[in-house]
Amino acid sequence: MPFAESQLKARIAPGKDTIPKMTVAYFPYLLVTVPGCLAFLNLTVERPRPLLENASESTLVTTITAAVSHHESLVGNPVIINSNPVIHPFVVSHKAADHRWELTTAKEPQLDFETVAFYTLVIYARDSGGNSATQTITIQIVDVNEPPTFIGSLAQVDQVTEIYILEDAAVGTIIYRVRAKDPENSVLKYFIFPEDAGFTIDNTGTISTTMSFDFNRGPKSFSLLIKVTDPGGLFIMGNIKIFLINVNNKIPVLTCSLFNIKDGVLTPILVNSNTSTEGNITLDEETPLGKTLGSCQATDEDQMGRVTFELDPGNRYFAIDKERGTVMVVNRLDLEEADFVSVQSFTIKACDEDKQCAAVPVVVYIHGINDNPPFCDKYLYSYTGIEVIANKTVVAKVMCHDLDKSPDVLQYIPNSGPLGEGELFEQVPDLNNIIWVTKDLDYEKPEPPAVGHTYEMMLSVFDGTRPSHTTSYEVGRVTAFDEDSPLNCVRYKIIRGDTQIIRRFWIHPLTGMIELTTRPDYESLKQYNLTIEAVDCDQAQPRSAVTTVTIDIKDENDEAPVCKPSKYKAVIFDSATAGTNINSFKLSCHDRDSRDTELRFEIVSGNENQHFGFDPTRGSSTPKLIVTNPFNFMSGADFQQHYHLVVHIIDDNLQHGKVVYPQTGTVMIDISVTRQNTPAPPVTSLEQKKGVTIVYTSINTYSPKDWYIPFIFTLMAVFLAGLLSWTCYLLVKYGSITARCQKLTKELLKPKSKGKKYIAGNKNTNDDMISGSRHKKVEVVTETTVYETVFDGEAIDPVTGDVYEYNSKSGARKWKKMPRAPKDLATNIQTISEMLPIDGPIQG
């Protein structure tokens, strides 16, 4: 059977099961074989067809045929043993027909012309006889126009890209850049929908703003569709959602309702920060402490955190609740106080957390009231005339004053005595404080006659049109009857009983009506016993009658509790636990007309999250300020670090069931909370928060008042230097003595000639045996006797055979040297003298 050149292959060195090297040889002649006998493996691969790069899975590429001899069989299926590139998307699968296989595409990897344009595959087959064959094929990938693809966040399928921008972003601000690529590297075009949403996109995919935004007045988010197309019309679309970030760029709006309180009448006025109107109000002097003068409200479109209220500049007489905006009186308004200014001005501010503030200017005019009684330089005036007092002679000039501002017009009204119109004495017209005589007075001819030639009269002084500067309350009437002519002509006066400095009562001289001149005070005096005198109109011999009027003052709850201190500031840590007494602070309160156990304490404003309270809240006059709810800044439950507490002390804690009109005292407490472990501020790429750097600078200065400090240090240095010198002296002294003693001991232990005795002070004794100078006196003599060991026996050592000597009592032994002359045992007596540094002869 003939074969084509391209189908003929020869196998070299057949043998083992290993894959042999295959060499392709093309024979230029025709090979003829015996029919039905095929001597080698025939592997045929059809020419592969070009593949589109977007070809689907299982697309047929080519057909593979393997032919073997009739007595051989193919081992397995043809396989791809080599490829370029190594990773390829092709598989060989067997079909129903024998000896035919198909090369098809697999699912992975995807065909991509831009990545691989040609694949080279080597297909291998082997039969049971050990014959094998290979075929090399090249597969061409055909380029297909593909749609562009997104890069980055838009590449996420079924996911919307979210972008956040500040609401005050300027027109033209770049907010995002769309990244896309085209497999064919074509120029892409970008489109954005809707086109009127306030954003635009250019040919590079850059999205920018075309309008200004307002988080509070417009939409807070925008949904955009991005479309990217290539020149062939293929496109891809993605979704972008843009969110506006609220920026604190708007000033709050402040509205205040203020109250005019003049002569006790309250009239409200309304002022707003958006107008240029100034809040002008009038207040009565002595307006009670804690009285509300107005209420303010603030609105902030940005709604970023809380808005707080403050007075700028601070005013000692007025305060505002930082949280609620309530303006109140916190100090006494007294025009008569030294340096008091009757016109108070301040500005009410409502500020957000970034200190953007709305302001309302306020001017307060303090209106004086008649709260001070008049007083006089003298309360007793006397005039003495000689014989005759001429008509129109001035006998008294009463000088009285009023502390009220502006001073009230004083009224001088005759009270008793011959004073008044048609009387012997009268007030000078238009000068009511001056009294003169209406006719000549002669001592010899008194007319009318007077007891002792003395005339007494009384002049009442009032600081208003009525004889009362504060109240007009009629207590009662005293009536006296006189049957003489003129009938019932009686004048009344109070002669005793109203003994306080400020007169509380006044009686009308003609009608006898008793009236209050000022408010009584139950706590000062509970009962008045007034002695009323009624005098008839007889000028020659006036007669009088006296009666006593008892007036009981009824107790009324008209005194507000007073606490000390009325203002307090404290700083605490945020780690304070519930029940902690803040800086051991406690109030000390007192109420003049209530028991101290009938007080109730209430924090009416500033207690955000109920962190503070009093223990106890009622029944005590000295409650402690405690922490009732711990702080929690880490979780975000708390963010406020400054608290302005307005405390009301109310005397309505009844214990005995009596009905009272409760009075309220006020205390202001400012508390600052310091964080012990302040967390690091969060880092954001959207905006950078402003910070404050506090630099503490300290200068070490010397004050002449602190002279004792360097003096003490100098004294200590001198003391330490002396101590060190003394220590060194002792070390040198005793160190030398020790060395001398050691040297002396060594000399004394040297062996001496036996049988001799040395005595300190002997001229024949070696000078080396004497310690010290011969001219020094010996005070202590020590005698030491040293005995040599006596060996009283001899023996032979059984091991060495040498002779040794021994002491029969102590057992001491020594080898006996032979020959050795015998020695006499003698006693060596040595005398050691310890010399002291004393001059004088040596005594033996």
Sequence and secondary structure as in RCSB ss.txt:
>XXXX:A:sequence
MPFAESQLKARIAPGKDTIPKMTVAYFPYLLVTVPGCLAFLNLTVERPRPLLENASESTLVTTITAAVSHHESLV
GNPVIINSNPVIHPFVVSHKAADHRWELTTAKEPQLDFETVAFYTLVIYARDSGGNSATQTITIQIVDVNEPPTF
IGSLAQVDQVTEIYILEDAAVGTIIYRVRAKDPENSVLKYFIFPEDAGFTIDNTGTISTTMSFDFNRGPKSFSLL
IKVTDPGGLFIMGNIKIFLINVNNKIPVLTCSLFNIKDGVLTPILVNSNTSTEGNITLDEETPLGKTLGSCQATD
EDQMGRVTFELDPGNRYFAIDKERGTVMVVNRLDLEEADFVSVQSFTIKACDEDKQCAAVPVVVYIHGINDNPPF
CDKYLYSYTGIEVIANKTVVAKVMCHDLDKSPDVLQYIPNSGPLGEGELFEQVPDLNNIIWVTKDLDYEKPEPPA
VGHTYEMMLSVFDGTRPSHTTSYEVGRVTAFDEDSPLNCVRYKIIRGDTQIIRRFWIHPLTGMIELTTRPDYESL
KQYNLTIEAVDCDQAQPRSAVTTVTIDIKDENDEAPVCKPSKYKAVIFDSATAGTNINSFKLSCHDRDSRDTELR
FEIVSGNENQHFGFDPTRGSSTPKLIVTNPFNFMSGADFQQHYHLVVHIIDDNLQHGKVVYPQTGTVMIDISVTR
QNTPAPPVTSLEQKKGVTIVYTSINTYSPKDWYIPFIFTLMAVFLAGLLSWTCYLLVKYGSITARCQKLTKELLK
PKSKGKKYIAGNKNTNDDMISGSRHKKVEVVTETTVYETVFDGEAIDPVTGDVYEYNSKSGARKWKKMPRAPKDL
ATNIQTISEMLPIDGPIQG
>XXXX:A:secstr
    GGG  B  S  SSS    B    SS     TT   S EEEE     EETT  TT EEEEEEEE  TT  B 
S  EEEEEESSS  EEEEE SSTTEEEEEE SSS   TTT SEEEEEEEEEBTTS EEEEEEEEEEE      EE
ESGGGSTT  EEEEEETT  TT EEEE EEE TT    EEEEESTTSSEEE TT EEEE S   TTTS SEEEEE
EEEE TTS EEEEEEEEEEE    S  EEEEEEEEEETTEEEEEEEETTS   EEEEEETT  TT EEEEEEEE 
TT  S  EEEEES  SSEEE TTT EEEE S   TTSTT  SEEEEEEEEE TT  EEEEEEEEEEE    S  E
ES S      SSEE TT EEEE  EE  SSS    EEEEEESSBSTTSSEEEETTEEEEEEESS EESSS SS  
GGG    EEEEESSSSS SS   EEEE      SSSTT EEEEEEES  SSS  EEE TTT EEEESS   TTT 
SEEEEEEEEEES SSS  EEEEEEEEE         EEE SEEEEEEETT  TT EEEEEE EEE TTS GGG E
EEEEE  GGG EEEESSBS SS EEEE S   TTTTS    EEEEEEEEE    SS       EEEEEEEEEEE 
SS       SS                 GGGTHHHHHHHHHHHHHHHHHHHHHHHHHHHHHHHHHHHHHHHHHTS
   TT EE TT TTS GGGS S TTEEEEEEEEEEEE     EEEE TTT  EEEE TTT  EEE  SS      
 EEEEEEEEEEEEES    
